[in-house]
Amino acid sequence: MRINLNWDRRKFFGAIAAAVGSLAAPRPLFSSNKPARSAGTVTGLGHTGNPYEELGVTTVINCEGTMTMLGGSLPHPELEAVMSMAGRHFVSIPELEVAAGKRIAEMLKLPEGYSAIVTSGAAAAIQSGLAGILTGSNEALIRQLPDLTGMKSEVIIQKSHRNPFDHQLRSTGIKLIEIETRDELSQTLNDRTAMMHFTNFANAAGQIKVDEWVKLSKRYSIPCMIDAAADTPPVSHLWDYANMGYDLITFSGGKAIRGPQCAGLLIGRSDLVANALLNNSPYEDTIGRSQKVGKEEILGMVKALELYLNEDHDALTAEWQQRLQGISQEITKIPGVSTSYFTPDIANHVPHMQIGWNSRVTLTPQEASKLLRAGTPSIVMGSGENHQGLVMNSFMLQPGEDKIVAEKLSQVLRAHSA
Ligand SMILES: *Cc1c(COP(=O)(O)O)cnc(C)c1O
């Protein structure tokens, strides 16, 4: 079964143009069911259907996956309509956040006592979640952050779990305390300890694994957070960590879930989620005011989850693997070129292909990657930190792009074949 993939780039840009057109169209206030105007009626920016090219910015074929640097993912086309409807009314944002959280908890069948808010991304969810733990609902403390006077001030993390996104923890003013062993953990706990943090993609690297970390946090009565930003698929991760007992869980909306690019989820114990919201936009004198999430993103995120949950995930994975095999079939016709497949355990848990070659191709993987990037159309494909050769995945490819990748890759490799 093929699902939700039968749209192409032109239709996608057409959908954007239509949404833009409908927002710009004069219409009575609050009429939400006026048909969108067609792409043809856009004048000025967007008149060609590709406003990026109009600005002189090159669009790329994405073989790397859900990289925020490349724009994350392409939202489900169905989001355009709902986000456009969202822009036609005023509404209380806190009321909308609570209602969205209720719907999300129902859709994900979260455990009793769990709820959610939509944030501007997983990074925002990390900061707001911790801020809520530090301040509770105390208004003075909320205004005071990142001055921690009168609050707890330490978060425990395994040394191997440190990563750039722990900046969002540090931005609250807390100090990260690094530990490696269970003994170090128990010795490090004190009355300044606010939270235990777990970085899901680092699960294999740390001595204490994801299930034990949450058990230890219960034993010591310290709230625990897990950053699972890029860890769907599998879809079950959306509820697995809540079922394990994690108090707060963060996801990106704009990665594989294909929600609005500037959206994410903070899922967790209702009291902690409510306190996180108090530390976030739209409230003004808060640490999270700079991570505004709009009514459009909030509704878009709920819609994206609805669509994501209804997808046939096995069929999608099969489709992604098929695309890789099609590319492999073409490029392995070149003498000396070989391919193999792997799927990372966690984060970007989708089929990947490693492309290698022997000395008959006189090109380094880095050079090949550069040539692909400089070509027309421009193709982004990593040369792989831990792998020989090029590495690609296909889950962000749009229909037809796999054929282009096969052709361009063949050209580059053949041009440097002995
Ligand atoms: C992408 C990512 C984030 C940030 O997510 P945003 O939704 O872009 O804010 C945080 N942590 C990890 C591990 C990520 O991969």
The ligand as an SDF file (V2000), in Angstrom:
LIG
                    3D

 15 15  0  0  0  0  0  0  0  0999 V2000
   16.8240   18.1110   16.6050 C   0  0  0  0  0  0  0  0  0  0  0  0
   17.1600   17.8260   18.0240 C   0  0  0  0  0  0  0  0  0  0  0  0
   16.8120   18.7250   19.0320 C   0  0  0  0  0  0  0  0  0  0  0  0
   16.1600   20.0400   18.7440 C   0  0  0  0  0  0  0  0  0  0  0  0
   14.8900   19.8910   18.1860 O   0  0  0  0  0  0  0  0  0  0  0  0
   14.1150   21.1420   17.5730 P   0  0  0  0  0  0  0  0  0  0  0  0
   12.7490   20.6060   17.3460 O   0  0  0  0  0  0  0  0  0  0  0  0
   14.8410   21.4910   16.3120 O   0  0  0  0  0  0  0  0  0  0  0  0
   14.1650   22.2370   18.5600 O   0  0  0  0  0  0  0  0  0  0  0  0
   17.1070   18.3860   20.3330 C   0  0  0  0  0  0  0  0  0  0  0  0
   17.7360   17.2180   20.6500 N   0  0  0  0  0  0  0  0  0  0  0  0
   18.0990   16.3380   19.6910 C   0  0  0  0  0  0  0  0  0  0  0  0
   18.7610   15.0710   20.0900 C   0  0  0  0  0  0  0  0  0  0  0  0
   17.8170   16.6050   18.3410 C   0  0  0  0  0  0  0  0  0  0  0  0
   18.1490   15.7290   17.4020 O   0  0  0  0  0  0  0  0  0  0  0  0
  1  2  1  0
  2  3  1  0
  2 14  2  0
  3  4  1  0
  3 10  2  0
  4  5  1  0
  5  6  1  0
  6  7  2  0
  6  8  1  0
  6  9  1  0
 10 11  1  0
 11 12  2  0
 12 13  1  0
 12 14  1  0
 14 15  1  0
M  END
$$$$
